[in-house]
Amino acid sequence: MSITLRVILLVAAIVTTIWILWQIRKHKVKLDGAIFWILFSIILIVIGIFPELTYKLSTLIGVVSPANLVFLVIIFLLLEKIFSLSLVVSQLQDKIEVLSAEIALLGHRNKDKSDEE
């Protein structure tokens, strides 16, 4: 793995960690959402500091280049995050539909009560 890729990994990981911790501190992100990004940064730091791991893993898995393995791991983790966020969005859409129906029913009931008076 080239020194350039290692430096980019380390800088990206450190910047990501600092940014996430800053967002947690400002209460803009919940801790459970930030845990993924902190773990992601830790993985990048480990890969950047110990490139031997990527060499061994790439040989074991059969990936031609350790850099390709790094990109594969990053892509896999981001796809997993996208899928989990899709699940959350779907659940929130269901909740919004239920809340909209409840608000409509309450509005209809209040209108009926005001018409009776």
Secondary structure, 3 states (H helix, E strand, C coil): CCHHHHHHHHHHHHHHHHHHHHHHHCCCCCHHHHHHHHHHHHHHHHHHHCHHHHHHHHHHHCCCCHHHHHHHHHHHHHHHHHHHHHHHHHHHHHHHHHHHHHHHHHHHHHHHHHHHC
